[in-house]
């Protein structure tokens, strides 16, 4: 069982939302300039991709830290006894 699931979900959802919001706002601002080029759009998209990947890495790290080790150990012991 993963502890603090709701907290992780809320925090990381907010971080992803913030990244998307920033991306859209920057894209909107850029769209009103002569710098609104495919190259610049791709750079912004790459930044968004990298930022969201980092958040996904954080999610995985936090989930692993919050796993209830007792239940995993108990399950493993149960499976070991089945094999015997």
Secondary structure, DSSP 8 states (H G I E B T S, - for coil): -BTTHHHHHHHHHHHHHHHHHHHHHHHHHHTTSTT--HHHHHHHHHHHHHHHHHHHHHHHHHHHHHB-HHHHHHHHHHHHHHH-
